[in-house]
Amino acid sequence: MESPWRKAADSPSRQLLWELQQIHLNDRTSFYAQLDKATREREEQHRAELAAAAAEHDRIRRNAELEREKLELRIQEEQSRREAQAREELDRRRREKVEREIEEQRQEVRRAKAAEEEALRVRQAHEARAKALEEESQAERARADAAAKENAAKVAARAEELERAKDKEKAATVEAVAKEAAAKEAARQTLLKPPILQASTPNATQPPRPAQAPIPASSSSSHRLNPERVVEHNRYLDIHRSLKQLRRDVAVAGQQNKALKTQVGDMRRKIKKCMGQLTEGKGQNKQSQNEIHQTLNAALTIEGQPMIPVAIYLYRQPTPTPSDPNGPAILLFLLNIFAKAIVAQLTAESGVSLKTADPIGILASQVFGTDTFRWNGSSLIDILLAKMHAACPVLFGVHGPESTTGGKKLLGWQSIKSISATGTPQISFISEGRHTDRMTGLGAGFAAIALRNYERSTKANPYPASHWWRALHDITTGTDPADATATHFMVLKAMIEGQEKRILELFGKQGLLAMRYALVIWPGLCRAMGTARSPAAKGVLLLPEVFGREKKIWVV
């Protein structure tokens, strides 16, 4: 609508007001126009910037996607490369495994072939020996037949001589009867005729009576044993019986002297307590060792103790013969208690864990190697060996068949005496499992005592490693494969298992060859003879594989 003051000519003020209004309106319109223009320009700028930002975003996104695709491609290539390497490594391992198995099979074939050849050689040697023995026995039988024929001829001649003597006796008897009749007739004739002088006839002599023939001694067959080993074993059993008598004598002395009984009883209990406290680990048993040494040293200072001959407790007599043959009875008694505790500890613990035998062997070697406990320079370890002979004769070349009572006793089976329902005494034996634990513990203990290295010690070794070697020889080479028993394999396994490094240290290459014969060749011969079917024999046959896998010691 048009302003009414625009054409108001009669009013200049109104016209001026209108013009001012027009000016204001123009300024406002121009301001808003400029503002709208600036707004449009900013909008266009913002839109352009947004478009540029969107374009930049698209570029960055495309670049990122391109990089992602490149990275995925590299990852796929790396994964493919790794998979290819893994496949190649797996193929290589498979090839190596196949080659190793082939090589092991070849080695097994070679070992089997070598074992067969060795078994064949030994079998041939046995056959040759058996043939020689057969020839010798045939020669002996021929000599016996010749001697029998000669004796028969002599007997026949003697019988003929006796027959002739009997004939002569009969003839003499007839002649005597005839002479007696003639004498009677002559006596009758004397009544009619004067007496005449008659010569007397001598009495006929009787032939001598033949002497009585000797009764042949009976013989019995048994396992083939070395006579020297049997003599040695019997001597140690005599020592064992003497030690039992010593215990009885000390008990009698204790009844007469209560103070001595109390003192000796305390010492005996202390030794048993210290033996029961032995454990694995270097330096763990020092206190127990010191207490046992102190107890045995105290036995030397007991006043009023009897002095007894020591030689009866030794296998070999010292040379030269000592001026004083006697020694302290209480020391010998306590060494006997110490040895008995060693055997008891070995049979109770070492049969389950072979490692427990080592501290026992160390202590035994220390005590019997101490100069204070020697007699005229000789170690008293024979006291311990006497108990080992009684408990495990196989270690010393003595054995017998496990199928008989006497054979089991020779093999160290512990007997159990009881009374039957009828009141008669009877003998039974411990279970096979308990026997296995006993033999295993004693074999491990024997090795722990004998395989001690005294090269850096100033003391003399009371029981050198040569005794271990001899025991190994007695069990393997000294035992015919046909006479092998499960007890042989129990003791053999315990003597070697856990001691292989010490054997190599002491004997070197000879020790390796000895283990090979003991664990491979001799068991193979026993298996060929059918005497290696027991679990103990199978355990021995598995040892070479265990040594190779775990210790890298190859005995095959």
C-alpha positions as CSV (number, residue, x, y, z in Angstrom):
1,M,0.0,0.0,0.0
2,E,1.4,3.3,-1.0
3,S,2.2,5.8,1.9
4,P,-0.2,8.7,2.1
5,W,2.6,11.1,2.8
6,R,4.3,10.5,-0.5
7,K,2.2,13.0,-2.4
8,A,1.5,15.3,0.4
9,A,2.8,18.4,-1.2
10,D,1.2,20.6,1.3
11,S,3.4,19.2,4.1
12,P,7.2,19.3,3.5
13,S,7.8,17.6,6.8
14,R,5.7,14.7,5.8
15,Q,7.5,14.4,2.6
16,L,10.8,14.6,4.4
17,L,9.6,11.9,6.7
18,W,8.7,9.8,3.8
19,E,12.0,10.2,2.2
20,L,13.8,9.3,5.4
21,Q,11.6,6.3,5.6
22,Q,12.6,5.4,2.0
23,I,16.2,5.9,2.8
24,H,15.9,3.6,5.9
25,L,14.1,1.0,3.9
26,N,16.7,1.1,1.2
27,D,19.5,0.7,3.7
28,R,17.7,-2.2,5.3
29,T,17.0,-3.8,2.0
30,S,20.6,-3.3,1.0
31,F,21.8,-4.7,4.3
32,Y,19.7,-7.8,4.1
33,A,20.6,-8.2,0.5
34,Q,24.3,-8.1,1.4
35,L,23.6,-10.4,4.3
36,D,21.8,-12.8,2.1
37,K,24.6,-12.6,-0.5
38,A,27.3,-13.2,2.2
39,T,25.2,-16.1,3.5
40,R,24.9,-17.6,0.0
41,E,28.6,-17.1,-0.6
42,R,29.4,-18.8,2.8
43,E,27.0,-21.6,1.9
44,E,28.5,-22.1,-1.4
45,Q,32.0,-22.0,0.2
46,H,30.9,-24.5,2.8
47,R,29.3,-26.7,0.2
48,A,32.5,-26.5,-1.8
49,E,34.6,-27.3,1.3
50,L,32.2,-30.2,2.1
51,A,32.5,-31.5,-1.4
52,A,36.3,-31.1,-1.2
53,A,36.3,-32.9,2.2
54,A,34.1,-35.6,0.8
55,A,36.4,-36.0,-2.2
56,E,39.4,-36.1,0.1
57,H,37.6,-38.6,2.3
58,D,36.8,-40.7,-0.7
59,R,40.5,-40.5,-1.8
60,I,41.8,-41.4,1.6
61,R,39.2,-44.3,1.8
62,R,40.2,-45.5,-1.6
63,N,43.9,-45.3,-0.6
64,A,43.2,-47.1,2.6
65,E,41.2,-49.8,0.9
66,L,44.0,-50.1,-1.6
67,E,46.6,-50.5,1.2
68,R,44.3,-52.9,3.0
69,E,44.1,-55.0,-0.2
70,K,47.8,-54.8,-0.5
71,L,48.3,-55.8,3.2
72,E,45.8,-58.7,2.8
73,L,47.7,-59.8,-0.3
74,R,51.0,-59.7,1.6
75,I,49.4,-61.5,4.5
76,Q,48.1,-64.2,2.2
77,E,51.4,-64.5,0.5
78,E,53.2,-64.7,3.9
79,Q,50.7,-67.3,5.1
80,S,51.0,-69.2,1.9
81,R,54.8,-69.1,2.2
82,R,54.6,-70.2,5.8
83,E,52.3,-73.0,4.9
84,A,54.6,-74.1,2.2
85,Q,57.5,-74.0,4.6
86,A,55.5,-76.0,7.2
87,R,54.6,-78.5,4.5
88,E,58.2,-78.7,3.5
89,E,59.4,-79.1,7.1
90,L,56.7,-81.7,7.8
91,D,57.8,-83.6,4.6
92,R,61.4,-83.3,5.7
93,R,60.6,-84.6,9.2
94,R,58.6,-87.4,7.7
95,R,61.4,-88.3,5.4
96,E,63.9,-88.1,8.3
97,K,61.6,-90.2,10.5
98,V,61.2,-92.8,7.7
99,E,65.0,-92.8,7.2
100,R,65.6,-93.0,10.9
101,E,63.1,-95.9,11.2
102,I,64.8,-97.6,8.3
103,E,68.2,-97.1,9.9
104,E,66.9,-98.3,13.2
105,Q,65.4,-101.3,11.5
106,R,68.8,-101.9,9.8
107,Q,70.6,-101.5,13.1
108,E,68.0,-103.8,14.8
109,V,68.6,-106.3,12.0
110,R,72.4,-105.9,12.5
111,R,72.1,-106.2,16.2
112,A,69.8,-109.3,15.9
113,K,72.2,-110.7,13.4
114,A,75.2,-110.0,15.7
115,A,73.3,-111.4,18.6
116,E,72.4,-114.5,16.6
117,E,76.0,-114.8,15.5
118,E,77.2,-114.3,19.1
119,A,74.6,-116.8,20.3
120,L,75.7,-119.2,17.5
121,R,79.3,-118.7,18.5
122,V,78.5,-119.3,22.2
123,R,76.2,-122.2,21.3
124,Q,79.0,-123.7,19.2
125,A,81.4,-123.1,22.0
126,H,79.0,-124.8,24.4
127,E,78.5,-127.6,21.9
128,A,82.2,-127.9,21.5
129,R,82.6,-127.9,25.3
130,A,79.7,-130.4,25.6
131,K,81.3,-132.5,22.9
132,A,84.7,-132.3,24.7
133,L,83.0,-133.2,28.0
134,E,81.1,-136.0,26.2
135,E,84.3,-137.3,24.7
136,E,86.0,-137.0,28.1
137,S,83.1,-138.7,29.8
138,Q,83.2,-141.5,27.1
139,A,86.9,-141.8,27.7
140,E,86.2,-141.9,31.4
141,R,83.5,-144.5,30.9
142,A,85.9,-146.5,28.7
143,R,88.4,-146.3,31.4
144,A,85.8,-147.2,34.0
145,D,84.6,-150.1,31.8
146,A,88.2,-151.3,31.4
147,A,88.7,-151.0,35.2
148,A,85.4,-152.8,35.7
149,K,86.5,-155.6,33.3
150,E,89.8,-155.7,35.1
151,N,88.1,-155.9,38.5
152,A,85.7,-158.5,37.1
153,A,88.6,-160.5,35.9
154,K,90.3,-160.1,39.3
155,V,87.0,-161.1,41.0
156,A,86.6,-164.1,38.7
157,A,90.2,-165.1,39.4
158,R,89.6,-164.6,43.1
159,A,86.4,-166.6,42.9
160,E,88.2,-169.4,41.0
161,E,90.9,-169.3,43.7
162,L,88.3,-169.5,46.4
163,E,86.7,-172.4,44.5
164,R,90.0,-174.2,44.3
165,A,90.5,-173.5,48.0
166,K,87.1,-174.9,48.8
167,D,87.9,-178.0,46.8
168,K,91.2,-178.4,48.6
169,E,89.3,-177.9,51.9
170,K,86.8,-180.6,50.9
171,A,89.6,-182.9,49.9
172,A,91.4,-182.2,53.2
173,T,88.2,-182.9,55.1
174,V,87.7,-186.2,53.3
175,E,91.3,-187.1,53.9
176,A,91.0,-186.2,57.6
177,V,87.8,-188.3,57.9
178,A,89.6,-191.2,56.2
179,K,92.6,-190.8,58.5
180,E,90.3,-190.6,61.5
181,A,88.6,-193.9,60.5
182,A,92.0,-195.4,59.9
183,A,93.1,-194.2,63.3
184,K,90.0,-195.8,64.9
185,E,90.6,-199.0,63.1
186,A,94.3,-198.9,64.2
187,A,93.1,-198.3,67.8
188,R,90.9,-201.3,67.6
189,Q,93.7,-203.3,66.3
190,T,95.9,-202.3,69.2
191,L,93.8,-204.5,71.4
192,L,94.9,-207.4,69.3
193,K,98.4,-206.4,68.3
194,P,101.2,-204.7,70.2
195,P,101.2,-201.0,69.8
196,I,103.3,-199.5,67.1
197,L,104.5,-196.0,66.7
198,Q,102.3,-193.9,64.4
199,A,103.2,-190.6,62.9
200,S,100.7,-187.8,63.4
201,T,99.3,-185.9,60.4
202,P,99.2,-182.0,60.4
203,N,95.8,-180.3,60.6
204,A,94.6,-179.0,57.2
205,T,94.8,-175.2,57.0
206,Q,91.7,-173.2,55.9
207,P,92.0,-170.7,53.1
208,P,91.9,-167.0,54.0
209,R,88.6,-165.3,53.8
210,P,88.2,-162.6,51.2
211,A,88.3,-158.9,52.3
212,Q,85.0,-156.8,52.2
213,A,84.7,-154.5,49.2
214,P,84.4,-150.7,49.9
215,I,81.0,-149.1,49.6
216,P,80.9,-146.5,46.8
217,A,80.1,-142.9,47.8
218,S,76.8,-141.6,46.6
219,S,76.7,-138.5,44.4
220,S,74.0,-135.9,43.7
221,S,73.6,-133.5,40.8
222,S,73.2,-129.6,41.2
223,H,73.9,-126.3,39.5
224,R,77.4,-126.1,38.1
225,L,79.2,-124.0,40.7
226,N,82.8,-122.8,41.0
227,P,84.4,-124.8,43.9
228,E,86.5,-121.8,44.9
229,R,83.4,-119.7,45.2
230,V,81.7,-122.4,47.3
231,V,84.6,-122.6,49.7
232,E,84.7,-118.8,50.0
233,H,80.9,-118.7,50.6
234,N,81.1,-121.3,53.3
235,R,83.9,-119.4,55.0
236,Y,81.8,-116.3,55.1
237,L,78.8,-118.3,56.4
238,D,81.1,-119.4,59.2
239,I,81.9,-115.8,59.9
240,H,78.2,-115.1,60.0
241,R,77.6,-117.8,62.5
242,S,80.5,-116.4,64.6
243,L,78.9,-113.0,64.6
244,K,75.7,-114.5,65.9
245,Q,77.6,-116.1,68.7
246,L,79.3,-112.8,69.4
247,R,75.8,-111.2,69.9
248,R,74.9,-114.0,72.4
249,D,78.2,-113.5,74.2
250,V,77.7,-109.7,74.5
251,A,74.1,-110.3,75.8
252,V,75.6,-112.7,78.5
253,A,78.2,-110.1,79.4
254,G,75.5,-107.5,79.7
255,Q,73.5,-109.6,82.1
256,Q,76.6,-109.7,84.3
257,N,77.4,-106.0,83.9
258,K,74.3,-103.8,83.9
259,A,76.2,-100.6,83.2
260,L,77.8,-102.2,80.1
261,K,74.4,-103.5,79.0
262,T,72.9,-100.0,79.2
263,Q,75.8,-98.3,77.4
264,V,75.9,-100.8,74.6
265,G,72.1,-100.7,74.2
266,D,72.2,-96.9,73.8
267,M,74.9,-97.2,71.2
268,R,73.0,-99.9,69.3
269,R,69.8,-97.8,69.2
270,K,71.8,-94.7,68.1
271,I,73.3,-96.5,65.2
272,K,69.9,-97.9,64.1
273,K,68.4,-94.4,64.4
274,C,71.1,-92.7,62.3
275,M,70.7,-95.4,59.7
276,G,67.0,-94.7,59.5
277,Q,67.7,-91.0,59.0
278,L,69.8,-91.4,55.8
279,T,68.3,-89.6,52.8
280,E,69.2,-88.6,49.3
281,G,71.2,-85.4,48.5
282,K,74.7,-84.2,48.9
283,G,75.6,-83.1,52.4
284,Q,72.2,-84.2,53.8
285,N,73.6,-87.0,56.0
286,K,76.6,-85.4,57.5
287,Q,75.1,-85.3,61.0
288,S,74.1,-89.0,60.9
289,Q,77.6,-89.9,59.7
290,N,79.3,-88.0,62.4
291,E,77.1,-89.6,65.1
292,I,77.9,-93.1,63.9
293,H,81.6,-92.3,63.8
294,Q,81.4,-90.9,67.3
295,T,79.5,-93.9,68.6
296,L,82.0,-96.4,67.1
297,N,84.9,-94.3,68.5
298,A,83.3,-94.3,71.9
299,A,83.2,-98.2,71.7
300,L,87.0,-98.1,71.7
301,T,87.2,-96.4,75.0
302,I,84.8,-98.5,77.0
303,E,86.6,-99.8,80.1
304,G,86.4,-103.4,81.2
305,Q,85.1,-104.7,77.8
306,P,86.3,-108.1,76.8
307,M,89.0,-108.6,74.2
308,I,88.4,-111.4,71.7
309,P,90.3,-112.8,68.7
310,V,89.6,-110.8,65.6
311,A,90.9,-113.3,63.0
312,I,87.8,-115.5,63.2
313,Y,85.8,-112.5,61.7
314,L,88.1,-112.1,58.7
315,Y,88.2,-114.1,55.5
316,R,91.9,-113.4,54.9
317,Q,94.3,-113.4,57.8
318,P,96.6,-110.3,57.9
319,T,100.3,-110.7,57.1
320,P,102.5,-110.6,59.0
321,T,100.7,-112.2,61.9
322,P,100.0,-109.6,64.6
323,S,101.6,-109.9,68.0
324,D,98.3,-109.3,69.7
325,P,95.4,-111.3,68.0
326,N,92.7,-109.7,70.2
327,G,90.5,-106.7,69.6
328,P,87.7,-104.8,71.4
329,A,84.5,-107.0,71.5
330,I,82.1,-104.0,71.7
331,L,83.5,-102.4,68.5
332,L,83.1,-105.7,66.7
333,F,79.6,-106.1,68.1
334,L,78.6,-102.5,67.0
335,L,80.1,-103.0,63.6
336,N,78.0,-106.2,63.3
337,I,74.9,-104.1,64.3
338,F,75.9,-101.5,61.7
339,A,76.2,-104.1,59.0
340,K,72.9,-105.7,60.0
341,A,71.2,-102.2,59.8
342,I,72.8,-101.7,56.3
343,V,71.3,-104.9,55.0
344,A,67.9,-104.2,56.6
345,Q,67.9,-100.6,55.1
346,L,68.8,-101.9,51.7
347,T,66.1,-104.6,51.6
348,A,63.4,-102.3,53.0
349,E,64.0,-99.1,50.9
350,S,66.4,-99.6,48.1
351,G,64.3,-102.3,46.5
352,V,61.7,-99.6,45.8
353,S,64.0,-96.7,45.1
354,L,67.5,-97.4,43.8
355,K,68.7,-93.9,44.7
356,T,68.4,-94.6,48.4
357,A,71.3,-97.1,48.1
358,D,73.9,-94.5,47.3
359,P,74.0,-92.8,50.8
360,I,74.1,-96.2,52.4
361,G,77.0,-97.3,50.2
362,I,78.9,-94.0,51.0
363,L,78.5,-94.4,54.7
364,A,79.5,-98.1,54.7
365,S,82.6,-97.4,52.6
366,Q,83.5,-94.5,55.0
367,V,83.1,-96.5,58.2
368,F,84.9,-99.6,57.0
369,G,87.6,-97.5,55.4
370,T,88.4,-95.5,58.5
371,D,91.8,-96.3,59.9
372,T,90.5,-96.2,63.5
373,F,88.2,-99.1,62.8
374,R,90.8,-101.3,61.1
375,W,92.6,-104.2,62.8
376,N,96.3,-104.3,62.1
377,G,95.7,-102.5,58.9
378,S,93.0,-104.8,57.7
379,S,89.5,-103.5,57.1
380,L,86.7,-105.3,59.0
381,I,84.3,-105.1,56.0
382,D,84.2,-108.9,56.0
383,I,81.6,-108.5,58.8
384,L,79.3,-106.8,56.3
385,L,80.2,-109.2,53.5
386,A,79.3,-112.2,55.7
387,K,75.7,-110.8,56.0
388,M,75.7,-110.1,52.2
389,H,76.7,-113.7,51.6
390,A,73.9,-114.9,53.8
391,A,71.3,-112.6,52.2
392,C,72.3,-112.6,48.5
393,P,74.6,-115.5,47.5
394,V,74.1,-114.8,43.8
395,L,76.5,-111.9,44.1
396,F,79.3,-114.3,45.0
397,G,78.7,-117.0,42.4
398,V,76.5,-119.3,44.5
399,H,73.0,-120.3,43.1
400,G,70.6,-123.2,42.6
401,P,67.3,-124.1,41.0
402,E,64.4,-122.0,42.1
403,S,62.1,-125.0,41.8
404,T,63.5,-126.7,44.9
405,T,63.7,-125.7,48.6
406,G,67.5,-126.1,48.7
407,G,67.9,-124.1,45.5
408,K,65.8,-121.2,46.8
409,K,67.9,-121.1,49.9
410,L,71.0,-120.9,47.7
411,L,69.4,-118.0,45.8
412,G,68.8,-116.0,49.0
413,W,65.0,-116.6,49.3
414,Q,64.0,-115.7,52.9
415,S,62.4,-118.6,54.6
416,I,59.5,-118.5,57.0
417,K,59.4,-121.2,59.7
418,S,56.0,-122.2,61.1
419,I,54.2,-125.1,62.7
420,S,51.5,-127.0,60.8
421,A,48.1,-128.0,62.1
422,T,49.5,-131.4,62.9
423,G,52.3,-129.9,65.0
424,T,55.1,-130.6,62.6
425,P,57.5,-127.8,61.6
426,Q,57.3,-126.6,58.1
427,I,59.2,-124.1,55.9
428,S,57.7,-121.6,53.5
429,F,59.2,-118.6,51.6
430,I,58.3,-114.9,51.2
431,S,56.3,-113.7,48.2
432,E,58.0,-113.2,44.8
433,G,57.4,-109.4,45.0
434,R,59.1,-109.2,48.4
435,H,62.0,-111.4,47.2
436,T,62.4,-109.0,44.2
437,D,62.6,-106.0,46.5
438,R,65.2,-107.7,48.6
439,M,67.4,-108.8,45.8
440,T,67.1,-105.4,44.0
441,G,68.0,-103.5,47.2
442,L,71.0,-105.8,48.0
443,G,72.3,-105.6,44.4
444,A,72.0,-101.8,44.3
445,G,73.7,-101.6,47.7
446,F,76.5,-103.9,46.7
447,A,77.2,-101.6,43.7
448,A,77.0,-98.5,45.8
449,I,79.6,-99.9,48.1
450,A,82.0,-101.4,45.5
451,L,81.8,-98.6,42.9
452,R,83.4,-95.9,45.0
453,N,86.2,-93.8,43.6
454,Y,89.1,-93.4,46.0
455,E,91.6,-91.7,43.6
456,R,91.5,-88.4,45.4
457,S,91.2,-89.9,48.9
458,T,94.1,-90.5,51.3
459,K,92.3,-93.5,52.8
460,A,92.5,-97.1,51.4
461,N,89.4,-98.4,49.7
462,P,88.0,-101.1,51.9
463,Y,86.2,-102.8,48.9
464,P,87.7,-101.9,45.5
465,A,85.7,-101.9,42.3
466,S,87.3,-105.1,41.2
467,H,84.8,-106.9,43.5
468,W,81.9,-105.5,41.4
469,W,83.6,-106.7,38.3
470,R,84.0,-110.2,39.8
471,A,80.4,-110.3,40.9
472,L,79.3,-109.3,37.3
473,H,81.5,-112.1,36.0
474,D,80.0,-114.6,38.4
475,I,76.5,-113.7,37.5
476,T,77.0,-113.7,33.7
477,T,80.1,-115.4,32.4
478,G,80.4,-117.7,35.5
479,T,76.8,-118.8,35.2
480,D,75.7,-121.2,32.5
481,P,72.7,-119.7,30.6
482,A,70.8,-122.9,31.2
483,D,71.2,-122.3,35.0
484,A,70.1,-118.6,34.9
485,T,67.2,-117.7,37.3
486,A,65.0,-114.7,37.8
487,T,67.1,-113.8,40.9
488,H,70.2,-113.5,38.6
489,F,68.4,-110.9,36.5
490,M,67.1,-109.0,39.6
491,V,70.5,-108.6,41.0
492,L,72.1,-107.9,37.6
493,K,69.7,-105.1,36.8
494,A,70.2,-103.5,40.2
495,M,74.0,-103.7,39.9
496,I,74.0,-101.6,36.7
497,E,70.9,-99.4,36.6
498,G,71.8,-95.9,38.0
499,Q,75.5,-96.8,38.1
500,E,76.3,-96.7,34.3
501,K,78.2,-93.4,34.5
502,R,80.3,-94.5,37.5
503,I,81.1,-97.8,35.6
504,L,82.3,-95.8,32.6
505,E,84.3,-93.5,34.9
506,L,86.0,-96.4,36.7
507,F,86.5,-98.9,33.8
508,G,86.3,-96.9,30.6
509,K,85.7,-98.8,27.4
510,Q,86.0,-102.1,29.2
511,G,83.0,-101.1,31.4
512,L,81.0,-100.4,28.2
513,L,81.9,-103.8,26.8
514,A,81.0,-105.4,30.2
515,M,77.6,-103.7,30.2
516,R,77.1,-104.9,26.6
517,Y,77.8,-108.5,27.5
518,A,75.7,-108.3,30.7
519,L,72.7,-106.6,29.2
520,V,72.7,-107.8,25.6
521,I,74.8,-110.9,24.9
522,W,74.3,-113.0,28.1
523,P,70.5,-112.3,28.3
524,G,70.3,-113.3,24.6
525,L,71.9,-116.6,25.4
526,C,69.6,-117.1,28.3
527,R,66.6,-116.3,26.0
528,A,67.9,-118.9,23.5
529,M,68.0,-121.4,26.4
530,G,64.5,-120.5,27.6
531,T,65.7,-119.1,31.0
532,A,64.9,-115.4,30.2
533,R,61.1,-115.4,30.5
534,S,60.7,-113.7,33.9
535,P,59.7,-110.0,34.3
536,A,63.2,-109.4,35.8
537,A,64.8,-110.8,32.6
538,K,62.6,-108.6,30.4
539,G,63.6,-105.6,32.6
540,V,67.3,-106.3,31.9
541,L,66.6,-106.7,28.1
542,L,65.0,-103.2,28.1
543,L,67.9,-101.4,29.9
544,P,70.0,-100.9,26.7
545,E,67.1,-99.0,25.1
546,V,66.6,-96.9,28.2
547,F,70.3,-96.1,28.4
548,G,70.4,-95.0,24.8
549,R,67.2,-92.9,24.9
550,E,67.7,-91.2,28.3
551,K,71.5,-91.3,29.0
552,K,72.8,-91.4,25.4
553,I,74.9,-94.4,26.4
554,W,74.8,-97.0,23.6
555,V,75.7,-100.5,24.8
556,V,74.3,-102.3,21.7
